């Protein structure tokens, strides 16, 4: 018995074939017709968790902005460039802190919604023929959804729908 048969064969309500697999398996399978299937069926955004790296990068850029202002103020005899460099450094630092805090908050919401997303995707199946997602039980939606509509539904119900990309965000909910 293969992984796709663990839950038994499922007939797609769209095309009536049994050429289906659980969404989790379809995400990792090379059989999909599109290379981006893993991201299109993702139950959550993939955060890199590079908050420390982003903070270090921001600090470095802020330092370079301040140093450049001071350097060119002395080189060109324009003392006001020191102030400009300092202001730029402060603004870059504030923006860096805001970005890191936003990323941290987004990651926390994803962790909090993982169980809801897992519940929504546990039974979902991907049809290789239709290239769509369906629920064999018919709940919480009937019929076949595009991967974008599926992702929009899962991410919205899990609490991080605001992190959807443009195409998935524009997809209507089932």
Secondary structure, DSSP 8 states (H G I E B T S, - for coil): --GGGTT-----TTT----EEEHHHHHH-TTSSSTTHHHHT-SS------HHHHHHHHHHHHHHHHHHHHHHHHHHT-THHHHHHHHHHHHHHHHHHHHHHHHHHHHHHHHHHHHHHHHHHSSEEEETTTTEEEETT--S--SEEEHHHHHHHHHHHHT-GGG--HHHHHS---
